[in-house]
Amino acid sequence: MKTSRKPDQHDKAKGRELARLRKAAGISQERLARQLGISTKQFGKYERGQSRMPAGRYELALQILQMARGKAGGFAEDQAPFAGSPREKETLLKELRNLQDYVKRCIDAAERL
């Protein structure tokens, strides 16, 4: 089954929701785009519903915003995201790698549909 590559109403709704959550977390488009590894221009297109956002990138954006909300607005631009002990840091990195593998498996499964 071939689907349209053009954004639809669902994509536009996801973009509006992402913009709402980003603003509530007090994060700029530029900052979130940088954390996602994309340009600010591309991120703006996602929020406006002008481009389709890959599922994995959308999930990552939601995770970043959720963490930022939990930290009362997120980290300052010059602040490190983690200042725990080396052991705690290694545990966190291991959990993040597991999450990354899970997201990749979900994306692979979705692509096979």
N, C-alpha and C positions, 0 to 999 in steps of 0.2 A: 504494500500500500504506500503510495507516494503522497506526502503531505506538502502543503504550500510552505515556502520558506519566508513568506511575508508575515509580519506580526499580525496577530488577530486580537480580538477583544480580551482574551485571557492574558496575552502578553502585556497589553496596555494596563490591565488591572494589576498584574504583578508589579509592573513598573511604578504605578501610583502607590501601591502598598510599600514597596521598597523605599520610595521617596519619603513617605510618611514616617516609617520606622527610622530612617536615617536622620531626619530632622528631629524626631523625638529623642534620639540618642545624642544629638548635638554634634554630629560629625558632618564635615563638608563633603561634597561630591569628590573633590580632589583627593582628600585623605582616604576615603573608602576605595576609590579607584586605584590609588597607589597600593593599598593593602591587597586588592584583588589582582594586581599586576596588569592593569589595563589603563588606557588613557582616560582622562577626565571627559573628553569629547564622547568616547564610546559609552562610558557609564551614563552620561546624560541622555544618550539615545535609548539606553535600556529604560531609564526612568520615564522618559516621555513615550515609551512604547513604539519607538521608531525602528528598533532592532529587537530581534528575539534574543533573549538571554539564555545561554546554556544552563541546563538544570544544575549541574555541579557548581557553576559559578554563582547561581542564585542561592543555593544552599549555603555556600561559603559566606556569601554576603549576609545572610540571615544569622549565621553563627557569629560573625564578627560584630554585628549590631547587637545581638543578644549579650555577648560578653561586654560590650561597651555600656549597655544599659545597666548591667550588673555592677559595673564599676563607677556608677554615677557620672556618666558622660564619657567614659573611656579614658585613655591615656593622653597626657600632654604630648605634643609633637616630639619633645626631647626626652621623654620618659621611657624607660625600658618596660616592655610588657610583662616581664617576669623577673623577680628579684629574690627567689627562693634559694635554698641550698643546692649544690650540684646534684645531690641525689634526688631532690624533689624535681629539679629541672629535667633530669634524665627520665623520671617516671612520667612527667607531663609530655615530653617529646615522644615517648613510647606510645602513650595514649593517642596523641595526635597522629602518629604514623598509622596506628590501627584504624582511626577514624578516616584517614585519607584512603587507606586500602578499601574500607567499606564503601566510601563514596564512589571510588573507581569501579567497584563491582556493581554497584547500583546503576551507574551510568552505562556500563557494558551490558547489563541485563536489559535496560531500557532501549538501548540501541538495537538489540536483537529482536525486539517486539515488532 
